[in-house]
């Protein structure tokens, strides 16, 4: 486990070791992990320019005001969109491209506990958020991220280290149970990051599991089972939740530490490692290889997951997964044009 002392020490060195004016995009930054990480980034970065993407104007305005109070020299902009729609993702990315030439950090936390229903564009809603939207942001913004100075990183917060079998015949997970769907989408997420890393080896990609963090991910969920689960979680959650500030510190460390860089020779690796802190093990089993599946303690996935991902690579699933994602996105965008 990466200790909180190490994490806080690294975060405290962001201003002194990373350049001023870092540009960061937080998708899903209006509650839970995204919100607390935005706040800690505002606290520690020097003159950052931060874009927060979310659905709630009220939450977005509140968070930007709080960040401005934490760092009056920073710029904080809220972009209100429903990111389950690919046309909206493209609009956001076009707007970001018109404002910025470089992006240093893309942090993706948007998600839902709601199960299958079809979006306006024909995608399964949870897959639209967790798989399609996130990868569309990565593909669209990767040219800007590759230009980053001091830091070039993508962090996607989901179910890392819980990767399991992928059902290529039900790629969107229409007929998968909750646990099977989680493992299926976790594996898709990590393999897709490997595909993006092949296209941009100078960028590091982190898929992590946040642990039990209080958030609004269940908002809008419907059905008797979800009502029951939310009632149970309201009682048990406070007993197991990671404090929000600690969660923010831990995710800021994932976003900025050289521990999760694209290697020892990465000139834009992030905050330098303190003595005794090693590069994390990438998903190919090599230290600092640039694609990571990280648990709630900041540690890499174990041998079982590494073997499973190696098996998927041997079957050509890295390429097939990204091809399926892109095909789904293209179909969704075509549906938008026709409607």
Secondary structure, 3 states (H helix, E strand, C coil): CCCHHHHHHHHHCHHHHCCCCCEEEEECCCCHHHHHHHHHHHHHCCCCEEEEEECCHHHHHHHHHHHHHHCCCCEEEEEECCCCCHHHHHHHHHHHHHHCCCCCEEEECCCCCCCCCECCCCCEHHHHHHHHHHHHHHHHHHHHHCCCCCECEEEEEECCCCCCCCCHHHCCCCCCCHHHHHHHHHHHHHHHHHHHHHHCCCCEEEEEECCCCCCCCCCCCCCHHHHHHHHHHHHHHHHHCCCHHHHHHHHHHHHHEHHHCCCCCCCCECECCCCCCCCCECCCCCECCCEEEECCCCCECCHHHHHHHHHHHHCCHHHHHHHHHHHHHHHHHHHHHHC
